[in-house]
C-alpha cells in the first residue's frame, strides 16, 4: 500500500508539473504577442489571432518570436 501512495503522489506531481509548464509557455507566448501589439486594442486582437494561427501552423518555439514580429509589421491598420 505504501508503494501505491508513493506512485500516485509521484504521478500526480509530474502531471501537475507538466500542466504548469505548458500553461506558463502559453502565458509567455500570449504576453509576447500582446507586447508586440502595444496599446491598440484592435492590434492586440489581431496579434492574438495571429498567435492562434501560429499554433495551427505549428510554428516552432524558436521561430515564434520572429514570426510574430513579421505579423505585427504586416498589420493592416
N, CA, C and O atoms as a GROMACS GRO file, in nm:
protein
  308
    1UNK      N    1   0.082  -0.119   0.000
    1UNK     CA    2   0.000   0.000   0.000
    1UNK      C    3   0.087   0.126   0.000
    1UNK      O    4   0.051   0.227  -0.061
    2UNK      N    5   0.200   0.121   0.067
    2UNK     CA    6   0.288   0.238   0.071
    2UNK      C    7   0.340   0.273  -0.068
    2UNK      O    8   0.349   0.390  -0.104
    3UNK      N    9   0.373   0.171  -0.147
    3UNK     CA   10   0.422   0.196  -0.282
    3UNK      C   11   0.315   0.260  -0.368
    3UNK      O   12   0.344   0.348  -0.450
    4UNK      N   13   0.193   0.218  -0.350
    4UNK     CA   14   0.082   0.276  -0.426
    4UNK      C   15   0.069   0.425  -0.398
    4UNK      O   16   0.052   0.504  -0.491
    5UNK      N   17   0.079   0.463  -0.273
    5UNK     CA   18   0.069   0.604  -0.235
    5UNK      C   19   0.184   0.683  -0.296
    5UNK      O   20   0.163   0.794  -0.345
    6UNK      N   21   0.303   0.627  -0.293
    6UNK     CA   22   0.420   0.695  -0.350
    6UNK      C   23   0.402   0.711  -0.500
    6UNK      O   24   0.430   0.817  -0.556
    7UNK      N   25   0.357   0.606  -0.567
    7UNK     CA   26   0.337   0.612  -0.712
    7UNK      C   27   0.230   0.715  -0.748
    7UNK      O   28   0.250   0.795  -0.840
    8UNK      N   29   0.119   0.714  -0.678
    8UNK     CA   30   0.011   0.809  -0.707
    8UNK      C   31   0.058   0.953  -0.684
    8UNK      O   32   0.031   1.041  -0.765
    9UNK      N   33   0.127   0.976  -0.575
    9UNK     CA   34   0.176   1.111  -0.545
    9UNK      C   35   0.279   1.156  -0.650
    9UNK      O   36   0.278   1.273  -0.691
   10UNK      N   37   0.366   1.066  -0.694
   10UNK     CA   38   0.467   1.099  -0.794
   10UNK      C   39   0.403   1.130  -0.928
   10UNK      O   40   0.438   1.228  -0.994
   11UNK      N   41   0.309   1.045  -0.970
   11UNK     CA   42   0.242   1.068  -1.097
   11UNK      C   43   0.162   1.199  -1.094
   11UNK      O   44   0.164   1.275  -1.190
   12UNK      N   45   0.094   1.224  -0.984
   12UNK     CA   46   0.017   1.348  -0.973
   12UNK      C   47   0.110   1.469  -0.977
   12UNK      O   48   0.079   1.570  -1.041
   13UNK      N   49   0.224   1.460  -0.909
   13UNK     CA   50   0.320   1.570  -0.911
   13UNK      C   51   0.378   1.593  -1.049
   13UNK      O   52   0.394   1.708  -1.091
   14UNK      N   53   0.411   1.487  -1.120
   14UNK     CA   54   0.465   1.500  -1.256
   14UNK      C   55   0.360   1.558  -1.351
   14UNK      O   56   0.392   1.642  -1.435
   15UNK      N   57   0.237   1.514  -1.338
   15UNK     CA   58   0.129   1.568  -1.422
   15UNK      C   59   0.111   1.717  -1.396
   15UNK      O   60   0.100   1.796  -1.489
   16UNK      N   61   0.107   1.755  -1.270
   16UNK     CA   62   0.090   1.896  -1.235
   16UNK      C   63   0.206   1.979  -1.287
   16UNK      O   64   0.186   2.089  -1.338
   17UNK      N   65   0.327   1.927  -1.275
   17UNK     CA   66   0.445   1.998  -1.324
   17UNK      C   67   0.434   2.019  -1.476
   17UNK      O   68   0.462   2.128  -1.526
   18UNK      N   69   0.396   1.915  -1.548
   18UNK     CA   70   0.380   1.926  -1.693
   18UNK      C   71   0.271   2.025  -1.731
   18UNK      O   72   0.289   2.105  -1.823
   19UNK      N   73   0.158   2.020  -1.660
   19UNK     CA   74   0.048   2.112  -1.687
   19UNK      C   75   0.092   2.256  -1.663
   19UNK      O   76   0.062   2.345  -1.743
   20UNK      N   77   0.162   2.279  -1.553
   20UNK     CA   78   0.209   2.412  -1.520
   20UNK      C   79   0.309   2.463  -1.623
   20UNK      O   80   0.306   2.580  -1.660
   21UNK      N   81   0.398   2.377  -1.669
   21UNK     CA   82   0.497   2.413  -1.770
   21UNK      C   83   0.429   2.456  -1.900
   21UNK      O   84   0.466   2.559  -1.958
   22UNK      N   85   0.332   2.379  -1.945
   22UNK     CA   86   0.259   2.413  -2.068
   22UNK      C   87   0.183   2.544  -2.050
   22UNK      O   88   0.183   2.628  -2.140
   23UNK      N   89   0.119   2.561  -1.937
   23UNK     CA   90   0.041   2.682  -1.910
   23UNK      C   91   0.132   2.806  -1.909
   23UNK      O   92   0.094   2.910  -1.963
   24UNK      N   93   0.249   2.796  -1.848
   24UNK     CA   94   0.340   2.909  -1.843
   24UNK      C   95   0.393   2.944  -1.982
   24UNK      O   96   0.409   3.061  -2.014
   25UNK      N   97   0.419   2.843  -2.065
   25UNK     CA   98   0.462   2.870  -2.202
   25UNK      C   99   0.354   2.944  -2.279
   25UNK      O  100   0.384   3.036  -2.355
   26UNK      N  101   0.229   2.904  -2.261
   26UNK     CA  102   0.119   2.973  -2.329
   26UNK      C  103   0.107   3.117  -2.281
   26UNK      O  104   0.084   3.207  -2.362
   27UNK      N  105   0.124   3.139  -2.151
   27UNK     CA  106   0.119   3.276  -2.098
   27UNK      C  107   0.231   3.360  -2.157
   27UNK      O  108   0.209   3.476  -2.194
   28UNK      N  109   0.351   3.304  -2.166
   28UNK     CA  110   0.463   3.379  -2.221
   28UNK      C  111   0.440   3.412  -2.368
   28UNK      O  112   0.471   3.523  -2.413
   29UNK      N  113   0.386   3.317  -2.444
   29UNK     CA  114   0.357   3.343  -2.586
   29UNK      C  115   0.251   3.452  -2.600
   29UNK      O  116   0.262   3.539  -2.686
   30UNK      N  117   0.150   3.447  -2.515
   30UNK     CA  118   0.044   3.548  -2.519
   30UNK      C  119   0.100   3.686  -2.483
   30UNK      O  120   0.067   3.786  -2.547
   31UNK      N  121   0.184   3.691  -2.380
   31UNK     CA  122   0.246   3.818  -2.342
   31UNK      C  123   0.334   3.873  -2.453
   31UNK      O  124   0.337   3.994  -2.475
   32UNK      N  125   0.405   3.786  -2.524
   32UNK     CA  126   0.488   3.830  -2.636
   32UNK      C  127   0.400   3.892  -2.745
   32UNK      O  128   0.431   3.999  -2.796
   33UNK      N  129   0.293   3.824  -2.780
   33UNK     CA  130   0.203   3.876  -2.884
   33UNK      C  131   0.143   4.010  -2.844
   33UNK      O  132   0.136   4.102  -2.925
   34UNK      N  133   0.102   4.021  -2.719
   34UNK     CA  134   0.041   4.147  -2.674
   34UNK      C  135   0.145   4.259  -2.664
   34UNK      O  136   0.112   4.375  -2.688
   35UNK      N  137   0.266   4.225  -2.628
   35UNK     CA  138   0.369   4.330  -2.619
   35UNK      C  139   0.403   4.384  -2.758
   35UNK      O  140   0.436   4.502  -2.772
   36UNK      N  141   0.396   4.300  -2.859
   36UNK     CA  142   0.422   4.346  -2.996
   36UNK      C  143   0.306   4.432  -3.048
   36UNK      O  144   0.324   4.509  -3.143
   37UNK      N  145   0.188   4.418  -2.987
   37UNK     CA  146   0.071   4.494  -3.031
   37UNK      C  147   0.066   4.633  -2.972
   37UNK      O  148   0.000   4.721  -3.027
   38UNK      N  149   0.133   4.655  -2.862
   38UNK     CA  150   0.127   4.786  -2.799
   38UNK      C  151  -0.005   4.805  -2.726
   38UNK      O  152  -0.059   4.710  -2.668
   39UNK      N  153  -0.057   4.927  -2.728
   39UNK     CA  154  -0.179   4.957  -2.653
   39UNK      C  155  -0.304   4.961  -2.739
   39UNK      O  156  -0.413   4.986  -2.688
   40UNK      N  157  -0.292   4.938  -2.868
   40UNK     CA  158  -0.406   4.940  -2.960
   40UNK      C  159  -0.489   4.813  -2.942
   40UNK      O  160  -0.440   4.704  -2.971
   41UNK      N  161  -0.614   4.824  -2.896
   41UNK     CA  162  -0.697   4.704  -2.873
   41UNK      C  163  -0.723   4.623  -2.999
   41UNK      O  164  -0.730   4.500  -2.993
   42UNK      N  165  -0.737   4.689  -3.112
   42UNK     CA  166  -0.760   4.615  -3.237
   42UNK      C  167  -0.636   4.536  -3.278
   42UNK      O  168  -0.645   4.423  -3.326
   43UNK      N  169  -0.520   4.597  -3.258
   43UNK     CA  170  -0.396   4.526  -3.292
   43UNK      C  171  -0.372   4.412  -3.194
   43UNK      O  172  -0.317   4.309  -3.231
   44UNK      N  173  -0.412   4.430  -3.068
   44UNK     CA  174  -0.400   4.322  -2.972
   44UNK      C  175  -0.484   4.202  -3.014
   44UNK      O  176  -0.438   4.088  -3.009
   45UNK      N  177  -0.608   4.228  -3.056
   45UNK     CA  178  -0.696   4.120  -3.103
   45UNK      C  179  -0.635   4.054  -3.227
   45UNK      O  180  -0.639   3.932  -3.240
   46UNK      N  181  -0.580   4.135  -3.316
   46UNK     CA  182  -0.516   4.082  -3.437
   46UNK      C  183  -0.399   3.992  -3.400
   46UNK      O  184  -0.383   3.883  -3.456
   47UNK      N  185  -0.316   4.036  -3.306
   47UNK     CA  186  -0.199   3.957  -3.268
   47UNK      C  187  -0.239   3.827  -3.198
   47UNK      O  188  -0.172   3.725  -3.216
   48UNK      N  189  -0.346   3.830  -3.120
   48UNK     CA  190  -0.392   3.706  -3.058
   48UNK      C  191  -0.444   3.609  -3.164
   48UNK      O  192  -0.427   3.488  -3.152
   49UNK      N  193  -0.508   3.662  -3.269
   49UNK     CA  194  -0.549   3.576  -3.380
   49UNK      C  195  -0.428   3.517  -3.452
   49UNK      O  196  -0.428   3.400  -3.490
   50UNK      N  197  -0.326   3.600  -3.469
   50UNK     CA  198  -0.203   3.551  -3.534
   50UNK      C  199  -0.136   3.443  -3.448
   50UNK      O  200  -0.081   3.347  -3.501
   51UNK      N  201  -0.141   3.460  -3.317
   51UNK     CA  202  -0.084   3.359  -3.227
   51UNK      C  203  -0.159   3.227  -3.242
   51UNK      O  204  -0.098   3.120  -3.245
   52UNK      N  205  -0.292   3.235  -3.251
   52UNK     CA  206  -0.371   3.114  -3.274
   52UNK      C  207  -0.331   3.050  -3.407
   52UNK      O  208  -0.320   2.928  -3.416
   53UNK      N  209  -0.311   3.132  -3.510
   53UNK     CA  210  -0.271   3.080  -3.640
   53UNK      C  211  -0.134   3.013  -3.632
   53UNK      O  212  -0.112   2.909  -3.694
   54UNK      N  213  -0.044   3.071  -3.556
   54UNK     CA  214   0.087   3.010  -3.538
   54UNK      C  215   0.075   2.873  -3.472
   54UNK      O  216   0.149   2.780  -3.507
   55UNK      N  217  -0.016   2.859  -3.379
   55UNK     CA  218  -0.037   2.728  -3.315
   55UNK      C  219  -0.094   2.628  -3.414
   55UNK      O  220  -0.056   2.512  -3.414
   56UNK      N  221  -0.187   2.674  -3.500
   56UNK     CA  222  -0.245   2.586  -3.602
   56UNK      C  223  -0.138   2.542  -3.700
   56UNK      O  224  -0.133   2.425  -3.740
   57UNK      N  225  -0.053   2.635  -3.739
   57UNK     CA  226   0.056   2.605  -3.834
   57UNK      C  227   0.173   2.534  -3.768
   57UNK      O  228   0.267   2.494  -3.835
   58UNK      N  229   0.167   2.519  -3.638
   58UNK     CA  230   0.272   2.452  -3.560
   58UNK      C  231   0.409   2.517  -3.582
   58UNK      O  232   0.509   2.450  -3.610
   59UNK      N  233   0.410   2.649  -3.567
   59UNK     CA  234   0.535   2.724  -3.576
   59UNK      C  235   0.621   2.684  -3.456
   59UNK      O  236   0.574   2.682  -3.342
   60UNK      N  237   0.746   2.653  -3.481
   60UNK     CA  238   0.837   2.610  -3.375
   60UNK      C  239   0.858   2.724  -3.276
   60UNK      O  240   0.851   2.842  -3.310
   61UNK      N  241   0.885   2.685  -3.154
   61UNK     CA  242   0.903   2.783  -3.045
   61UNK      C  243   1.017   2.881  -3.076
   61UNK      O  244   1.005   3.000  -3.048
   62UNK      N  245   1.126   2.831  -3.132
   62UNK     CA  246   1.240   2.918  -3.161
   62UNK      C  247   1.207   3.020  -3.271
   62UNK      O  248   1.267   3.127  -3.276
   63UNK      N  249   1.113   2.986  -3.356
   63UNK     CA  250   1.078   3.074  -3.467
   63UNK      C  251   0.958   3.164  -3.436
   63UNK      O  252   0.926   3.254  -3.514
   64UNK      N  253   0.893   3.141  -3.324
   64UNK     CA  254   0.769   3.211  -3.293
   64UNK      C  255   0.788   3.363  -3.280
   64UNK      O  256   0.707   3.439  -3.331
   65UNK      N  257   0.893   3.406  -3.213
   65UNK     CA  258   0.915   3.550  -3.193
   65UNK      C  259   0.931   3.621  -3.328
   65UNK      O  260   0.869   3.725  -3.350
   66UNK      N  261   1.012   3.567  -3.416
   66UNK     CA  262   1.030   3.627  -3.547
   66UNK      C  263   0.903   3.624  -3.629
   66UNK      O  264   0.871   3.719  -3.700
   67UNK      N  265   0.831   3.515  -3.619
   67UNK     CA  266   0.704   3.501  -3.693
   67UNK      C  267   0.605   3.606  -3.646
   67UNK      O  268   0.539   3.671  -3.728
   68UNK      N  269   0.594   3.623  -3.515
   68UNK     CA  270   0.501   3.723  -3.461
   68UNK      C  271   0.546   3.865  -3.496
   68UNK      O  272   0.462   3.952  -3.521
   69UNK      N  273   0.675   3.890  -3.497
   69UNK     CA  274   0.724   4.023  -3.535
   69UNK      C  275   0.688   4.055  -3.679
   69UNK      O  276   0.647   4.167  -3.709
   70UNK      N  277   0.702   3.958  -3.768
   70UNK     CA  278   0.664   3.979  -3.908
   70UNK      C  279   0.514   4.005  -3.921
   70UNK      O  280   0.471   4.090  -3.999
   71UNK      N  281   0.436   3.932  -3.844
   71UNK     CA  282   0.290   3.952  -3.847
   71UNK      C  283   0.252   4.090  -3.792
   71UNK      O  284   0.161   4.155  -3.843
   72UNK      N  285   0.322   4.134  -3.689
   72UNK     CA  286   0.296   4.267  -3.632
   72UNK      C  287   0.331   4.376  -3.734
   72UNK      O  288   0.260   4.476  -3.745
   73UNK      N  289   0.440   4.356  -3.808
   73UNK     CA  290   0.480   4.454  -3.908
   73UNK      C  291   0.381   4.456  -4.025
   73UNK      O  292   0.366   4.558  -4.092
   74UNK      N  293   0.314   4.344  -4.048
   74UNK     CA  294   0.219   4.335  -4.160
   74UNK      C  295   0.078   4.376  -4.119
   74UNK      O  296  -0.016   4.360  -4.197
   75UNK      N  297   0.062   4.427  -3.999
   75UNK     CA  298  -0.070   4.469  -3.951
   75UNK      C  299  -0.127   4.576  -4.044
   75UNK      O  300  -0.062   4.678  -4.068
   76UNK      N  301  -0.248   4.553  -4.095
   76UNK     CA  302  -0.302   4.645  -4.195
   76UNK      C  303  -0.348   4.780  -4.141
   76UNK      O  304  -0.370   4.873  -4.218
   77UNK      N  305  -0.363   4.791  -4.009
   77UNK     CA  306  -0.414   4.917  -3.954
   77UNK      C  307  -0.308   5.010  -3.927
   77UNK      O  308  -0.334   5.121  -3.880
   0.00000   0.00000   0.00000
